[in-house]
Amino acid sequence: MRTRAMRMRTGLAWMLAALGLCAHGAVASADERRGHFHGTVQVAEDGALRVERLDGVSGALAQAVRSQLEARRALPATREGRPVASVAPLTGSVRLVPEGEQYMVVLEHVALNPAPVQRAPISYPPDALRENRTGTVQVEFALSADGTPVDVVVLESSHRYFTQAVTRTLGKWRYATVGLEPGRRFRMGVAFGTESRRPDADFACPADTAHARFEDKAPCIDVVTVTGSRVQRGTAVF
């Protein structure tokens, strides 16, 4: 996954609160600091980005994150085959790496998708696992006011086992809804595979994409991978 980095000229003794991380649940180690951010961005027809809202970071760190984000380009949303301007939710992680008297600011896992705040695991169907069956499911859904997937439509599925596993679980998921346009729909692909067999998870992109995405994000939809395996009874210990 591609990451972006820049350096901030600041003494390492400067309290991280001034960088906006301490108050926002950052994870600290002896060498690095990590945190998360979210917000909304405007994506122009030419893919230029302008950050409208940025939460989770503040001060000098927020300026550095904003600068890196607005230096990037996105693939814009399309309507009837033509690029259109749109507003997109933003999620990502930031890592501060000490380097002499500077921090190197690295952005990771940046996406123009709603942030999942709760994802119950999708179970591999036992019958499919016994048959060593792999497959895929693609669904489309909207989000309710509390971030629950609703109005779920199955666009394609290789077997009813997998369809049931996905649709039963989606109702237990929650997404952050800040910055989402009312009525906007999302697509998600789920690939079921085993340790010895991998499914063909080449999900086709729709002709019109309702939301923008970064150029370095190859899939045009969110893809979740579920891997199943079998072990001898009595050998699996938690």
C-alpha positions as CSV (number, residue, x, y, z in Angstrom):
1,M,0.0,0.0,0.0
2,R,1.4,3.4,-0.9
3,T,2.1,5.8,1.9
4,R,2.9,9.5,1.9
5,A,5.5,11.2,4.1
6,M,6.8,14.6,5.0
7,R,9.0,16.1,7.7
8,M,8.1,18.5,10.4
9,R,10.8,20.7,11.9
10,T,10.2,20.4,15.6
11,G,12.1,19.4,18.7
12,L,11.3,15.9,19.9
13,A,10.8,17.3,23.4
14,W,7.9,19.3,22.2
15,M,4.8,17.8,23.8
16,L,2.8,15.7,21.4
17,A,-0.3,17.4,22.6
18,A,0.8,20.4,20.6
19,L,0.7,18.1,17.6
20,G,-2.8,17.1,18.4
21,L,-2.3,13.4,19.0
22,C,-2.3,12.9,22.8
23,A,-5.9,14.0,23.2
24,H,-7.1,11.8,20.4
25,G,-6.2,8.3,21.5
26,A,-2.8,7.9,19.8
27,V,-0.8,4.8,20.4
28,A,2.7,5.5,21.6
29,S,5.9,3.3,21.3
30,A,9.5,4.0,22.1
31,D,10.2,5.2,18.6
32,E,6.9,6.2,17.0
33,R,3.5,7.7,17.6
34,R,0.3,6.7,15.8
35,G,-3.1,8.2,15.5
36,H,-6.2,8.2,13.3
37,F,-8.1,11.0,11.5
38,H,-11.4,11.4,9.6
39,G,-13.3,14.1,7.9
40,T,-14.7,15.2,4.5
41,V,-13.1,16.4,1.3
42,Q,-14.3,18.0,-1.8
43,V,-13.2,16.3,-5.0
44,A,-13.3,18.4,-8.1
45,E,-14.0,17.1,-11.6
46,D,-10.2,17.0,-12.3
47,G,-9.5,15.0,-9.2
48,A,-8.2,17.9,-7.1
49,L,-8.8,17.6,-3.4
50,R,-9.8,20.3,-0.8
51,V,-10.2,19.2,2.8
52,E,-13.4,20.5,4.3
53,R,-13.2,18.9,7.7
54,L,-10.4,17.1,9.5
55,D,-11.0,15.6,13.0
56,G,-8.6,13.5,15.2
57,V,-5.6,15.8,14.6
58,S,-4.9,19.5,15.3
59,G,-2.3,22.2,15.3
60,A,0.9,21.7,13.3
61,L,0.0,18.0,12.7
62,A,-3.3,18.9,11.1
63,Q,-1.6,21.4,8.8
64,A,0.9,18.7,7.7
65,V,-1.9,16.1,7.1
66,R,-4.0,18.6,5.2
67,S,-1.0,19.6,3.0
68,Q,-0.3,16.0,2.1
69,L,-3.9,15.2,1.3
70,E,-4.4,18.2,-0.9
71,A,-1.2,17.4,-2.8
72,R,-2.8,14.1,-3.9
73,R,-5.2,13.5,-6.8
74,A,-8.3,11.3,-6.8
75,L,-10.3,9.6,-9.5
76,P,-13.5,11.7,-9.5
77,A,-17.1,10.3,-9.3
78,T,-18.7,9.9,-12.6
79,R,-22.3,10.4,-13.9
80,E,-23.3,9.2,-17.4
81,G,-19.6,8.5,-18.0
82,R,-18.5,12.0,-17.2
83,P,-16.5,13.2,-14.2
84,V,-18.4,15.2,-11.6
85,A,-17.5,17.1,-8.5
86,S,-18.5,15.4,-5.2
87,V,-18.0,15.4,-1.4
88,A,-16.5,12.3,0.0
89,P,-15.8,11.0,3.6
90,L,-12.2,10.7,4.5
91,T,-10.4,8.2,6.8
92,G,-6.8,7.4,7.5
93,S,-4.0,6.9,9.9
94,V,-0.9,9.0,10.7
95,R,2.4,7.8,11.9
96,L,5.1,10.1,13.5
97,V,8.6,8.8,13.1
98,P,11.4,10.6,15.0
99,E,14.3,11.5,12.8
100,G,16.9,13.7,14.5
101,E,15.2,16.9,15.5
102,Q,12.3,16.3,13.2
103,Y,9.2,14.1,12.9
104,M,8.6,12.3,9.6
105,V,4.8,12.4,9.1
106,V,3.5,9.3,7.3
107,L,-0.1,8.9,6.1
108,E,-1.3,5.3,5.8
109,H,-4.6,3.5,4.9
110,V,-6.1,6.7,3.5
111,A,-9.4,6.2,1.8
112,L,-12.4,8.1,0.6
113,N,-14.9,5.8,2.1
114,P,-17.0,5.9,5.3
115,A,-15.0,4.6,8.2
116,P,-16.2,1.2,9.7
117,V,-16.6,1.6,13.4
118,Q,-18.0,-1.8,14.1
119,R,-17.5,-4.9,11.9
120,A,-18.8,-8.3,13.1
121,P,-16.8,-11.0,11.4
122,I,-18.4,-12.8,8.4
123,S,-18.4,-16.6,9.1
124,Y,-17.2,-19.0,6.4
125,P,-20.3,-21.3,5.7
126,P,-19.6,-24.7,7.2
127,D,-21.1,-26.6,4.3
128,A,-19.0,-24.6,1.8
129,L,-15.9,-25.3,3.9
130,R,-16.6,-29.1,4.0
131,E,-17.0,-29.0,0.2
132,N,-13.8,-26.9,-0.2
133,R,-15.9,-24.4,-2.0
134,T,-14.7,-20.8,-2.6
135,G,-16.7,-17.9,-4.0
136,T,-17.6,-14.3,-4.0
137,V,-20.6,-12.0,-3.2
138,Q,-21.1,-8.4,-4.3
139,V,-23.7,-6.3,-2.5
140,E,-24.9,-2.7,-2.6
141,F,-26.4,-0.9,0.3
142,A,-27.3,2.5,1.8
143,L,-26.5,3.6,5.4
144,S,-29.1,4.6,7.9
145,A,-28.7,7.6,10.2
146,D,-26.8,5.5,12.8
147,G,-24.5,3.9,10.1
148,T,-26.2,0.6,9.8
149,P,-26.3,-0.9,6.2
150,V,-29.9,-1.0,5.0
151,D,-31.7,-1.7,1.7
152,V,-29.1,-4.4,0.9
153,V,-29.2,-5.7,-2.7
154,V,-27.2,-8.7,-3.8
155,L,-25.7,-7.9,-7.2
156,E,-23.9,-11.2,-7.7
157,S,-23.1,-14.3,-5.8
158,S,-21.5,-17.6,-6.6
159,H,-23.6,-19.6,-4.1
160,R,-26.5,-19.1,-1.7
161,Y,-24.2,-20.3,1.2
162,F,-22.1,-17.1,0.8
163,T,-25.1,-14.9,0.2
164,Q,-26.6,-15.9,3.5
165,A,-23.3,-15.4,5.4
166,V,-22.9,-11.9,4.1
167,T,-26.5,-10.7,4.5
168,R,-26.9,-12.1,8.0
169,T,-23.8,-10.2,9.2
170,L,-24.2,-6.8,7.5
171,G,-26.9,-5.8,9.9
172,K,-24.4,-6.0,12.7
173,W,-22.0,-3.5,11.0
174,R,-21.8,0.2,11.7
175,Y,-20.1,3.0,9.7
176,A,-19.3,6.6,10.6
177,T,-21.8,8.8,8.7
178,V,-20.2,12.2,9.0
179,G,-20.0,13.9,5.6
180,L,-22.1,11.4,3.8
181,E,-24.6,12.6,1.2
182,P,-28.2,11.4,2.0
183,G,-29.2,8.5,-0.1
184,R,-25.7,7.6,-1.2
185,R,-25.2,3.9,-1.9
186,F,-22.1,1.8,-1.5
187,R,-20.8,-1.4,-3.1
188,M,-18.8,-4.1,-1.3
189,G,-17.3,-7.3,-2.5
190,V,-16.7,-10.3,-0.2
191,A,-14.2,-13.0,-1.3
192,F,-14.4,-16.4,0.4
193,G,-11.3,-18.6,0.1
194,T,-9.3,-21.3,1.9
195,E,-5.6,-21.7,2.6
196,S,-5.2,-23.8,-0.4
197,R,-7.7,-22.2,-2.8
198,R,-8.2,-18.5,-3.6
199,P,-11.4,-17.2,-5.3
200,D,-11.4,-15.1,-8.4
201,A,-12.2,-11.8,-6.8
202,D,-12.0,-9.6,-9.8
203,F,-15.0,-7.4,-9.1
204,A,-16.1,-5.4,-12.0
205,C,-16.4,-1.6,-11.6
206,P,-19.8,0.0,-12.3
207,A,-20.0,2.2,-15.4
208,D,-20.8,5.2,-13.1
209,T,-19.1,5.5,-9.7
210,A,-21.1,7.4,-7.1
211,H,-18.0,8.4,-5.2
212,A,-14.4,9.3,-5.8
213,R,-11.4,7.2,-4.9
214,F,-7.7,7.6,-4.8
215,E,-5.7,6.6,-7.9
216,D,-3.6,4.2,-5.9
217,K,-6.6,2.2,-4.7
218,A,-7.0,-0.4,-7.4
219,P,-10.4,-1.8,-6.4
220,C,-13.3,0.5,-7.2
221,I,-15.2,-1.1,-4.3
222,D,-14.5,-2.1,-0.7
223,V,-13.4,-5.8,-0.7
224,V,-13.5,-8.0,2.4
225,T,-11.6,-11.3,2.4
226,V,-12.9,-14.3,4.5
227,T,-10.5,-17.2,4.8
228,G,-11.6,-20.6,6.1
229,S,-9.6,-23.6,7.3
230,R,-10.1,-26.9,9.1
231,V,-8.1,-28.5,12.0
232,Q,-8.4,-31.8,13.8
233,R,-10.7,-31.7,16.8
234,G,-8.8,-31.5,20.1
235,T,-5.9,-29.6,18.5
236,A,-7.6,-26.2,18.5
237,V,-6.9,-24.4,21.8
238,F,-7.8,-20.8,22.6
